[in-house]
């Protein structure tokens, strides 16, 4: 690890030295590897993808998703490219438990398999027989809760998405959703809001450390999810993961979240109260699903009396939250938004729960519930009270029998210990004495008559004829009580099941509050300053003062050098960033992308101030690794990611590119990097951060409007030659390369470093356009050479060969023209 030191004035005339670093080892970008499905923090969704006929490079795909907890269907259509990038983005957004697909084209199917595998989503093939429109209409008539009133008349928009409906048919048929009784007449259907969420490709997930790796925890600071996860309930954790994978693109909704976060950060006492109450909130979404199954013949888990008590306690906690929220000053920051977004939503649910509270208080014995014994209150039903009295009377008689036996045996008691005790044996009550009293019991000849049931190492179990009769009476009384109690429990659960939709609404409100409270806690306790960003709906200004990479700061003990960003769409939409390795270029561009992501999930951002556009996508080309099993080299992986960006990015996309073109020759790499940067600034016209070691790219600023050069600064001591990274970005291109200095810091032998410097100096003295190759004739374009009829050009083409093998190939290609040339030269020589 390489560190450097910066002098800083303390204001007392002395100077301290701050140890600064770029990227700690804990945050090295890892190859994209998504964690497996986690039912505790992910919604139990299943989805389907189908494709239409192959007519061009872009195909129309259909997508359908079903949330098993909320019983909600959603469909959409999208145009897919040759990289399956949209399918990848969808899978990353919803993180389903499984995917079924019907993609007839073999290449499309292969790409989708690879994408699903890289996203950690199991994929199975759906049968073509599952996709039948007539069957789908009949199935929806049975599944949808509003179909009984008006059929499918309320879902005309969904039915216009033909491919989406085909995907829905595949989903229903493949998973046999009609076979689950709790789905019948209880499902909803809507459109999946594809354009309402920020597009994040897998490269962006990996480069920005959005989600924890499989070996990391949900609260690990090495991922964005872990850093933000100050949630107190399972609802909040699940909602936070959903928000991070589905950032918003609507200014109004983002602003609403910012307002609530700002209000909570200004009222720390209120925030602490809410956090304490949110800890008591159970997984209401799962509880609502169990309640909904109660009146059905479903074999899945159903609600119990314990669930009703837990829900009742959640309602009481929600009432306390409303009371706490009511203390927020009416003149406080965004009081109206806080009330409308949070307080009123919870209050509306509590109003609907009024009768539920009365139900629980009257039917369930809440005193017993405190001891984790869940039963119907005796005061609720007179018959139940009588049956309970009969059962308890028999139990009292059993205690009398125990006392009689104890007196008959005349056993000494110590420390209020009962020498003879009632104990459960083979589902009945029996009597027990310890080993030391076993002999007295076995030799007893009086009344009552004693019957040994079993002798164990430390005790002896026995009974009496009267106790055996009482056991039969107790079993009959308990059975009668349990039968009557079960009928009352079923009635109570049946009534409670009608509140499942209200429970879902309360879960939504409390989950949202939990995440916004977590954001507020992050703002107040983060290791760097967070501020509320300003948003530019027109997308012309992109400025950040003091951008900080929160994950680097959270995982490092060293100081962090914050940097500024100044971009205007018309004049500086692409920044070319040069500078030494480990100089902070990669950390800088990632910090900018993380700032954008944090803003669009509704959180404050780590900087001093910010004015941000609303982006529709964040696309990354940062780092690459080969895929040997697929026969794809590192350079090819780079090119695939770059091609996806070029084909997918729009004017509202943020593109970050780091070290493109390193896996091929210098000239080819430079040419590719130049062409991509030029395309982004001229054709796509999106905001782009382009970190590179090709210093020659700096000339793009003079060739194309909208480009601005910046560089990561470093200093070299003239006396010792020691390199110090400053990590501060400055305007203009880097004035030199520092590769040999970094090699020296890495521990290269001195003679190797000296040889590298000498060779570099020699190559830099050569022709600037040759990028270090010995001076030679330029190569001609092969297509032009084949079309050229002039023999002199054929000879030039031959002499421009780069190697003996290339020379032989070119000679064979140009043999007819060379023969003509030689014949002409021979004829000229003869004539002379």
BATISE-166163 format. One record per residue (C-alpha): x, y, z. Coordinates in steps of 0.25 Angstrom, whole numbers, plus 5000, padded with zeros to 4 digits. Example, Ala and Ser with C-alpha at 12.3 -4.5 7.8 and 13.67 -1.06 7.14 Angstrom:
2
> u,v,w
> 5049,4982,5031
> 5055,4996,5029
//
This chain:
832
> u,v,w
> 5000,5000,5000
> 5006,5014,4996
> 5003,5026,5005
> 5007,5040,5004
> 5007,5052,5014
> 5001,5066,5013
> 5005,5078,5022
> 4993,5085,5028
> 4993,5097,5037
> 4986,5095,5050
> 4984,5110,5052
> 4994,5111,5064
> 5007,5113,5056
> 5010,5098,5055
> 5008,5088,5044
> 5003,5074,5044
> 5004,5064,5034
> 4992,5056,5029
> 4993,5042,5023
> 4985,5041,5011
> 4982,5029,5002
> 4974,5026,4990
> 4966,5013,4991
> 4969,5004,5002
> 4970,4989,4999
> 4956,4986,5005
> 4950,4994,4994
> 4957,4988,4982
> 4947,4986,4971
> 4943,4971,4970
> 4938,4963,4958
> 4923,4964,4957
> 4917,4953,4966
> 4904,4955,4972
> 4900,4949,4985
> 4889,4937,4985
> 4875,4940,4988
> 4872,4944,5002
> 4858,4943,5007
> 4860,4951,5019
> 4864,4964,5011
> 4858,4961,4997
> 4844,4960,4993
> 4839,4946,4989
> 4837,4950,4974
> 4837,4941,4962
> 4838,4946,4948
> 4837,4942,4933
> 4843,4947,4920
> 4839,4944,4906
> 4843,4949,4893
> 4836,4953,4880
> 4841,4949,4866
> 4855,4953,4862
> 4853,4964,4851
> 4866,4973,4854
> 4877,4975,4863
> 4867,4980,4873
> 4856,4971,4878
> 4843,4973,4886
> 4843,4965,4899
> 4832,4963,4909
> 4834,4963,4924
> 4825,4959,4936
> 4827,4958,4951
> 4819,4953,4962
> 4821,4956,4977
> 4817,4944,4985
> 4815,4952,4997
> 4806,4964,4992
> 4800,4955,4981
> 4803,4966,4971
> 4806,4964,4956
> 4813,4974,4947
> 4816,4974,4932
> 4824,4982,4923
> 4831,4982,4909
> 4845,4986,4905
> 4854,4987,4893
> 4866,4978,4895
> 4879,4979,4889
> 4890,4969,4885
> 4896,4970,4899
> 4883,4966,4907
> 4886,4979,4915
> 4871,4982,4918
> 4869,4968,4923
> 4881,4970,4932
> 4876,4983,4937
> 4862,4977,4940
> 4868,4965,4948
> 4877,4974,4956
> 4865,4983,4959
> 4855,4973,4964
> 4865,4962,4969
> 4855,4951,4967
> 4856,4937,4973
> 4855,4930,4960
> 4853,4933,4945
> 4846,4925,4934
> 4848,4929,4920
> 4843,4925,4906
> 4853,4931,4896
> 4853,4923,4883
> 4865,4930,4877
> 4877,4921,4881
> 4887,4933,4882
> 4877,4941,4890
> 4875,4929,4899
> 4889,4927,4901
> 4892,4942,4905
> 4880,4942,4915
> 4885,4930,4921
> 4899,4936,4923
> 4892,4949,4929
> 4883,4941,4938
> 4895,4933,4943
> 4904,4946,4946
> 4892,4952,4953
> 4890,4940,4962
> 4876,4937,4957
> 4873,4922,4954
> 4867,4921,4940
> 4858,4910,4935
> 4852,4908,4921
> 4837,4911,4920
> 4829,4902,4910
> 4822,4908,4898
> 4809,4902,4903
> 4809,4911,4915
> 4807,4923,4906
> 4793,4922,4901
> 4785,4935,4901
> 4771,4928,4903
> 4776,4921,4915
> 4782,4934,4920
> 4769,4941,4920
> 4762,4930,4927
> 4773,4929,4937
> 4773,4944,4940
> 4758,4944,4942
> 4760,4934,4953
> 4772,4941,4959
> 4769,4956,4959
> 4762,4962,4971
> 4754,4972,4962
> 4751,4962,4951
> 4738,4958,4957
> 4732,4972,4956
> 4737,4976,4941
> 4745,4965,4936
> 4758,4970,4930
> 4752,4984,4926
> 4761,4991,4936
> 4774,4985,4930
> 4773,4990,4916
> 4787,4997,4917
> 4793,4984,4921
> 4786,4976,4910
> 4792,4985,4900
> 4806,4980,4904
> 4805,4967,4896
> 4819,4962,4899
> 4817,4966,4914
> 4804,4958,4914
> 4811,4946,4907
> 4821,4946,4918
> 4810,4947,4929
> 4804,4934,4922
> 4817,4927,4923
> 4819,4931,4938
> 4805,4926,4942
> 4806,4913,4934
> 4820,4910,4938
> 4818,4912,4953
> 4804,4907,4953
> 4800,4919,4961
> 4785,4915,4960
> 4788,4902,4968
> 4790,4911,4981
> 4776,4914,4987
> 4781,4927,4993
> 4784,4933,4980
> 4769,4931,4974
> 4762,4945,4974
> 4773,4951,4982
> 4783,4956,4972
> 4785,4970,4965
> 4791,4974,4951
> 4798,4986,4947
> 4809,4992,4939
> 4824,4990,4943
> 4829,5005,4943
> 4842,5002,4935
> 4845,5017,4932
> 4842,5021,4946
> 4855,5015,4951
> 4870,5018,4948
> 4877,5008,4939
> 4889,5001,4946
> 4897,4991,4939
> 4904,4980,4945
> 4917,4987,4943
> 4912,4999,4951
> 4907,4990,4962
> 4921,4984,4963
> 4929,4997,4961
> 4921,5004,4972
> 4920,4993,4982
> 4905,4995,4982
> 4902,4981,4989
> 4910,4973,4999
> 4917,4961,4993
> 4913,4947,4997
> 4923,4946,5009
> 4919,4960,5014
> 4908,4964,5024
> 4896,4973,5022
> 4902,4984,5031
> 4917,4983,5025
> 4922,4997,5022
> 4929,4991,5009
> 4916,4992,5001
> 4906,5004,4999
> 4895,4995,5005
> 4903,4992,5017
> 4907,5006,5019
> 4893,5012,5019
> 4886,5000,5026
> 4883,5007,5039
> 4869,5001,5038
> 4862,4995,5051
> 4852,4986,5045
> 4852,4974,5034
> 4842,4983,5026
> 4852,4994,5026
> 4864,4985,5021
> 4856,4980,5010
> 4851,4993,5006
> 4865,4999,5006
> 4870,4988,4997
> 4859,4991,4988
> 4861,5006,4987
> 4876,5004,4985
> 4873,4995,4973
> 4862,5003,4968
> 4867,5018,4968
> 4856,5028,4964
> 4856,5037,4952
> 4844,5046,4957
> 4848,5059,4963
> 4836,5060,4971
> 4837,5047,4978
> 4852,5049,4981
> 4849,5063,4986
> 4838,5057,4995
> 4848,5047,5001
> 4859,5058,5003
> 4848,5067,5010
> 4846,5056,5020
> 4860,5053,5023
> 4863,5068,5025
> 4851,5068,5035
> 4856,5056,5043
> 4871,5061,5043
> 4866,5074,5049
> 4859,5067,5061
> 4869,5057,5067
> 4860,5054,5079
> 4848,5050,5070
> 4857,5042,5062
> 4862,5034,5074
> 4848,5031,5078
> 4844,5026,5064
> 4856,5017,5064
> 4853,5011,5077
> 4838,5008,5073
> 4843,5003,5059
> 4851,4992,5066
> 4838,4986,5071
> 4832,4985,5057
> 4832,4971,5052
> 4831,4966,5037
> 4817,4971,5035
> 4818,4967,5020
> 4820,4953,5023
> 4809,4954,5034
> 4799,4960,5024
> 4802,4948,5015
> 4799,4938,5026
> 4786,4945,5029
> 4781,4945,5015
> 4783,4930,5014
> 4774,4928,5027
> 4760,4926,5019
> 4767,4918,5008
> 4770,4903,5006
> 4785,4907,5005
> 4795,4897,5010
> 4805,4909,5013
> 4807,4915,5027
> 4795,4922,5032
> 4793,4932,5043
> 4792,4928,5058
> 4787,4935,5071
> 4802,4939,5073
> 4802,4947,5060
> 4789,4954,5064
> 4796,4958,5077
> 4809,4962,5070
> 4800,4971,5060
> 4793,4977,5072
> 4806,4981,5078
> 4810,4987,5065
> 4798,4995,5065
> 4801,5000,5079
> 4815,5004,5074
> 4810,5011,5062
> 4800,5019,5071
> 4812,5023,5079
> 4820,5027,5066
> 4808,5036,5062
> 4808,5043,5076
> 4823,5045,5074
> 4821,5051,5060
> 4811,5060,5065
> 4821,5067,5074
> 4828,5072,5061
> 4827,5087,5061
> 4816,5092,5050
> 4826,5102,5046
> 4838,5092,5045
> 4845,5089,5032
> 4835,5082,5023
> 4825,5079,5034
> 4814,5078,5023
> 4822,5068,5015
> 4825,5059,5027
> 4811,5059,5032
> 4805,5055,5018
> 4816,5045,5015
> 4817,5038,5028
> 4808,5043,5039
> 4795,5043,5031
> 4798,5029,5024
> 4800,5023,5038
> 4788,5029,5044
> 4779,5025,5033
> 4783,5010,5036
> 4781,5012,5050
> 4767,5017,5048
> 4764,5004,5040
> 4770,4996,5051
> 4761,5001,5062
> 4751,4989,5062
> 4763,4980,5061
> 4769,4985,5074
> 4755,4983,5080
> 4755,4969,5075
> 4768,4965,5081
> 4766,4971,5094
> 4752,4964,5096
> 4756,4950,5090
> 4771,4948,5094
> 4776,4946,5108
> 4787,4957,5107
> 4792,4954,5121
> 4795,4940,5117
> 4801,4945,5104
> 4812,4953,5112
> 4817,4939,5117
> 4816,4935,5102
> 4804,4926,5104
> 4794,4930,5094
> 4779,4926,5097
> 4765,4931,5096
> 4761,4939,5108
> 4752,4932,5118
> 4743,4944,5119
> 4740,4944,5104
> 4731,4932,5104
> 4722,4927,5116
> 4723,4913,5111
> 4738,4913,5109
> 4739,4918,5124
> 4730,4907,5129
> 4739,4897,5121
> 4751,4903,5126
> 4746,4902,5141
> 4743,4887,5139
> 4757,4885,5133
> 4763,4893,5145
> 4755,4886,5155
> 4760,4872,5150
> 4774,4878,5151
> 4771,4883,5166
> 4767,4868,5169
> 4780,4863,5164
> 4787,4873,5173
> 4779,4867,5185
> 4783,4853,5181
> 4798,4857,5181
> 4796,4863,5195
> 4789,4851,5200
> 4800,4842,5195
> 4811,4851,5201
> 4804,4850,5215
> 4803,4835,5214
> 4818,4833,5211
> 4822,4843,5222
> 4834,4847,5214
> 4843,4859,5220
> 4842,4872,5212
> 4854,4881,5211
> 4854,4896,5207
> 4839,4896,5203
> 4842,4885,5193
> 4831,4875,5191
> 4835,4861,5193
> 4824,4856,5184
> 4822,4864,5171
> 4812,4864,5159
> 4820,4861,5146
> 4816,4859,5132
> 4818,4844,5127
> 4813,4838,5114
> 4804,4850,5112
> 4797,4848,5125
> 4800,4853,5139
> 4807,4844,5149
> 4814,4845,5162
> 4829,4846,5164
> 4839,4844,5175
> 4854,4845,5175
> 4864,4833,5176
> 4866,4835,5191
> 4851,4833,5194
> 4849,4821,5184
> 4851,4810,5195
> 4840,4817,5204
> 4830,4817,5192
> 4833,4803,5187
> 4831,4797,5201
> 4818,4805,5204
> 4807,4795,5207
> 4796,4805,5211
> 4785,4813,5204
> 4785,4818,5194
> 4790,4807,5185
> 4803,4811,5178
> 4807,4806,5164
> 4821,4808,5158
> 4821,4813,5144
> 4836,4814,5142
> 4849,4815,5150
> 4860,4824,5145
> 4874,4827,5149
> 4870,4839,5158
> 4855,4837,5160
> 4843,4828,5161
> 4830,4831,5154
> 4817,4824,5159
> 4802,4826,5160
> 4789,4822,5167
> 4776,4817,5162
> 4769,4830,5166
> 4780,4838,5158
> 4777,4829,5146
> 4762,4832,5146
> 4765,4847,5148
> 4775,4846,5136
> 4763,4841,5127
> 4754,4852,5132
> 4764,4863,5130
> 4767,4858,5116
> 4752,4858,5113
> 4750,4872,5119
> 4763,4878,5112
> 4758,4872,5098
> 4744,4879,5100
> 4751,4892,5104
> 4761,4891,5092
> 4750,4888,5082
> 4742,4900,5087
> 4754,4908,5088
> 4758,4904,5074
> 4745,4909,5068
> 4746,4922,5075
> 4761,4923,5070
> 4756,4920,5055
> 4745,4931,5056
> 4755,4941,5062
> 4765,4938,5051
> 4755,4938,5040
> 4751,4952,5045
> 4765,4957,5046
> 4768,4952,5032
> 4759,4963,5026
> 4770,4973,5031
> 4781,4967,5022
> 4781,4979,5012
> 4781,4989,5024
> 4794,4981,5029
> 4800,4982,5015
> 4797,4997,5016
> 4803,4999,5030
> 4815,4991,5025
> 4817,5000,5014
> 4817,5012,5022
> 4826,5007,5034
> 4836,5001,5024
> 4837,5015,5017
> 4838,5022,5030
> 4849,5012,5034
> 4858,5015,5022
> 4856,5030,5023
> 4860,5030,5037
> 4872,5021,5034
> 4876,5032,5023
> 4875,5043,5034
> 4883,5035,5044
> 4894,5033,5033
> 4894,5048,5031
> 4896,5051,5046
> 4906,5040,5048
> 4914,5038,5035
> 4929,5040,5036
> 4928,5051,5025
> 4918,5062,5023
> 4905,5060,5016
> 4897,5071,5010
> 4884,5072,5002
> 4886,5073,4987
> 4880,5083,4978
> 4874,5077,4966
> 4874,5082,4951
> 4862,5077,4944
> 4867,5082,4931
> 4880,5074,4933
> 4890,5085,4928
> 4898,5087,4941
> 4906,5076,4948
> 4914,5082,4960
> 4919,5076,4973
> 4928,5083,4983
> 4936,5074,4991
> 4932,5060,4986
> 4935,5049,4995
> 4935,5034,4993
> 4927,5030,5006
> 4932,5015,5005
> 4947,5019,5005
> 4945,5028,5017
> 4937,5018,5025
> 4948,5007,5023
> 4960,5016,5025
> 4967,5023,5036
> 4974,5033,5027
> 4969,5046,5023
> 4962,5047,5010
> 4965,5058,4999
> 4951,5063,4994
> 4950,5068,4980
> 4941,5077,4972
> 4933,5075,4959
> 4929,5086,4949
> 4922,5081,4937
> 4912,5088,4927
> 4905,5080,4916
> 4908,5091,4906
> 4923,5093,4909
> 4929,5082,4917
> 4920,5070,4917
> 4933,5060,4916
> 4944,5061,4926
> 4957,5054,4921
> 4965,5051,4934
> 4980,5047,4933
> 4990,5045,4944
> 4998,5035,4951
> 4994,5021,4955
> 4989,5021,4969
> 4987,5036,4968
> 4972,5036,4971
> 4966,5036,4957
> 4957,5023,4959
> 4953,5027,4973
> 4949,5041,4968
> 4940,5036,4957
> 4933,5026,4966
> 4930,5036,4976
> 4923,5044,4966
> 4915,5032,4962
> 4912,5029,4976
> 4907,5043,4979
> 4897,5042,4967
> 4892,5028,4972
> 4890,5033,4986
> 4882,5046,4981
> 4873,5037,4973
> 4869,5028,4984
> 4865,5040,4993
> 4877,5041,5002
> 4886,5053,5004
> 4900,5053,4997
> 4914,5053,5003
> 4920,5067,4999
> 4919,5081,5003
> 4909,5085,4992
> 4903,5079,4979
> 4895,5082,4967
> 4891,5070,4960
> 4883,5066,4948
> 4873,5054,4948
> 4880,5043,4941
> 4873,5031,4934
> 4885,5022,4935
> 4899,5020,4941
> 4908,5012,4932
> 4922,5008,4936
> 4934,5003,4929
> 4943,5001,4941
> 4953,4989,4942
> 4951,4976,4934
> 4955,4962,4936
> 4955,4950,4926
> 4944,4939,4925
> 4953,4927,4921
> 4941,4917,4922
> 4934,4926,4911
> 4947,4928,4903
> 4946,4943,4905
> 4959,4951,4908
> 4961,4963,4917
> 4961,4972,4905
> 4949,4966,4899
> 4941,4967,4912
> 4945,4982,4912
> 4940,4984,4898
> 4927,4977,4901
> 4924,4986,4912
> 4928,4998,4904
> 4919,4994,4893
> 4908,4993,4902
> 4910,5007,4907
> 4911,5012,4892
> 4898,5005,4888
> 4890,5008,4901
> 4894,5021,4907
> 4885,5034,4904
> 4887,5048,4906
> 4882,5047,4921
> 4892,5036,4924
> 4904,5037,4933
> 4916,5029,4927
> 4929,5026,4935
> 4941,5020,4928
> 4954,5016,4934
> 4966,5011,4927
> 4960,5007,4914
> 4968,5001,4903
> 4980,4995,4911
> 4978,4980,4906
> 4983,4983,4892
> 4994,4990,4884
> 4997,5005,4889
> 4992,5010,4875
> 4979,5002,4875
> 4976,5005,4889
> 4978,5020,4887
> 4969,5019,4875
> 4958,5012,4881
> 4958,5021,4894
> 4958,5033,4884
> 4947,5028,4876
> 4938,5025,4888
> 4941,5038,4895
> 4938,5045,4882
> 4925,5038,4881
> 4920,5040,4895
> 4923,5055,4894
> 4918,5058,4879
> 4907,5047,4877
> 4902,5043,4891
> 4904,5057,4897
> 4904,5051,4911
> 4912,5054,4924
> 4924,5046,4924
> 4936,5044,4933
> 4947,5038,4925
> 4960,5034,4933
> 4972,5030,4924
> 4987,5028,4923
> 4987,5032,4908
> 4992,5046,4910
> 4990,5048,4895
> 4975,5048,4897
> 4977,5062,4903
> 4977,5067,4889
> 4962,5064,4888
> 4959,5076,4895
> 4964,5085,4883
> 4957,5076,4873
> 4943,5074,4879
> 4935,5084,4887
> 4930,5080,4900
> 4943,5073,4905
> 4951,5078,4917
> 4964,5072,4922
> 4967,5070,4937
> 4978,5062,4944
> 4981,5056,4957
> 4993,5063,4963
> 5006,5058,4968
> 5019,5064,4972
> 5034,5058,4970
> 5045,5063,4979
> 5056,5068,4969
> 5067,5063,4979
> 5062,5049,4983
> 5053,5046,4971
> 5042,5042,4981
> 5028,5042,4977
> 5017,5048,4986
> 5002,5046,4982
> 4994,5059,4985
> 4981,5053,4981
> 4975,5067,4977
> 4970,5069,4963
> 4974,5081,4955
> 4970,5086,4941
> 4978,5082,4929
> 4985,5070,4925
> 4996,5063,4932
> 5010,5068,4929
> 5017,5055,4930
> 5016,5040,4932
> 5019,5034,4946
> 5020,5019,4942
> 5034,5017,4946
> 5032,5025,4959
> 5021,5015,4963
> 5029,5003,4959
> 5040,5008,4968
> 5030,5010,4979
> 5026,4996,4977
> 5040,4991,4979
> 5045,4988,4965
> 5061,4986,4965
> 5068,4999,4963
> 5074,4994,4950
> 5061,4990,4944
> 5055,5004,4948
> 5067,5011,4941
> 5066,5003,4929
> 5051,5006,4928
> 5054,5021,4929
> 5064,5020,4918
> 5055,5013,4909
> 5044,5022,4911
> 5052,5034,4909
> 5057,5028,4896
> 5043,5025,4891
> 5038,5039,4895
> 5049,5044,4886
> 5044,5037,4874
> 5032,5041,4865
> 5021,5046,4874
> 5010,5039,4865
> 5017,5025,4866
> 5014,5023,4881
> 5028,5017,4884
> 5030,5009,4871
> 5042,5010,4863
> 5040,5020,4851
> 5035,5013,4839
> 5026,5015,4828
> 5011,5016,4832
> 5002,5004,4829
> 4992,5006,4819
> 4977,5002,4821
> 4976,4988,4815
> 4963,4991,4808
> 4969,5003,4801
> 4981,4995,4797
> 4973,4984,4790
> 4965,4995,4783
> 4978,5002,4778
> 4982,4999,4764
> 4995,5007,4764
> 5007,4997,4765
> 5015,5007,4773
> 5005,5007,4784
> 5005,4992,4784
> 5020,4993,4787
> 5018,5003,4798
> 5007,4994,4804
> 5017,4982,4803
> 5029,4990,4810
> 5019,4995,4821
> 5019,4981,4827
> 5020,4980,4842
> 5027,4966,4842
> 5032,4955,4833
> 5019,4947,4833
> 5012,4960,4830
> 5022,4963,4818
> 5019,4949,4813
> 5004,4950,4814
> 5004,4964,4807
> 5014,4959,4796
> 5004,4948,4792
> 4992,4958,4792
> 4999,4967,4783
> 5006,4957,4774
> 4999,4961,4761
> 5002,4975,4763
> 5017,4973,4767
> 5018,4964,4755
> 5013,4976,4746
> 5022,4985,4753
> 5035,4976,4751
> 5031,4974,4737
> 5030,4989,4735
> 5043,4991,4742
> 5050,4980,4734
> 5044,4986,4721
> 5050,4999,4724
> 5064,4993,4727
> 5064,4986,4714
> 5060,4998,4706
> 5072,5006,4713
//
